[in-house]
């Protein structure tokens, strides 16, 4: 962070501009990855679950951690992290209804999260300056098509059929992800032109072609179907609440894959496989059989 904003070395070469001034993007536990934003967005549904089912005298711990997660999202200066957090929150609410959880506690949890978000934003701007959240504020312009981000993401998706027809079995593992530059940077081309690796779907097509894309889409749909159809059959409402939190994050990271390379980054890439394992045990394995036969009936 101490290097000049226009430096081309280290973590400071990624910048954003506000009011004519170039500022460095906050680094994370990787090469300027905005790691804190991804971790914060991933934690929000789980902390909401702890707020609704935890013992009253221990809920302050979840409340403090929720504030920390929101600070992480704010400090990342990442619009993607903000979108992931919002989608995760909406997914948590929707899955809670599907799982027949108590709506009253759900609303209280959402209101607490929104109140904390407002407080964190106010404190953050007071401490770091009024332009510290400028990148997040420009998210509406991206949705309205006034910036280049949305147009670029649409181009990436429209390029998928061409990439599949040009290289139906891909260009090989490691050619498009974070290991693509190992041993010297190589430019991946299909039929003589460059390819996009910005979104997870584009990355899958570049590395594994149509078979890999079909396998991943099929796996994602299967996990979502298991969650939607079997959540309400889990007898223990506390367990249902925790599973709702797990798959709310899964939905958010899966949706982000249309725009960003979720599978090749942290923490999304790791979390997606983790959630698949959770689904296989609690919705299709021994855990599901035990949870469905459980006689616990207490409310969350």
C-alpha positions, 0 to 999 in steps of 0.5 A: 500500500505504500508504493505509488498508485501508478507503480507497475510492480508488486500489488500496487499496479491495480488501481481505480480512479476517483475524482481524478486521483489514482488509488491502489486496490487493497491487497489480500492474501494473494496478488491483489485479490480482494480476498477480504471481500470474498471472505466477508461475503462468504461469512454473512449467511453463516453469521446470520444463521448463528444470530437466529439459532444461537443462544441469546448470551452468545449472539453478540459474538456473531454480531461482532463477526458480522460487522467484521465481515461487512468491513472486509467487504467494504475494505476490498473495494470490490464490486463483485464482493458486494454483489456476491454478498447481496445475492447471498443475502437474498438467497438466504432469505429465499432458501429460508422460506423454502426450508419452512424456517420462521419468517420472523427471525429471518426478518430480524436477522436481515434487518440487523445485517442491513443496520450493521451495513449502514453503520459500517459504511458510515464509520468507514467513510468517516475514517477513510474519507468520503471516496473510500467506497467510490468503487462500490457506489459505481455498481449501478452504472455497470448495471445500466450499461454506462461502464465497460464492465457489463459489456465485457462480461456479455461479450465473454458469454457470447464468445462461448459458442465460438470457443467451443466450436473452435476447440471442443475439447479445450486447450488443456488443464492449466492453460487458462487459470492461475497456473497459465503463466507457469514456466513463461506466459503463453497466450492461448488462442483458438483458431488464431484469435485470443480467448476470454478467461474472465468468467468461470464458464469461459475458463472451463471451455478454454481448459476442458472444452464442452465436456468440462462445461457440461460436467460443471453445469450438470453438477451445479444444477444437481446440487441446487436441485438437491438443496431445493427439494430436500432442505424442508425434509431435514427434521432438525430446524437448527440443522436446516438453518445452517444448511440454508446458509451453506447453499445461499453462499453456493448460489452466490458464488455460482452466479458470480461464475458468469462474470468472474473466474470464481473457480480459479480464485479464492475463496470461491473456488474452494468453497464451491467444492466444499458445498458439493461435499456438504450436499452429497452427505446431507442430501444424498448420503448417510447424513440425509437418512439420519437427519430425515429420521430425526425426532427433534422438533424444536424451533430455531 
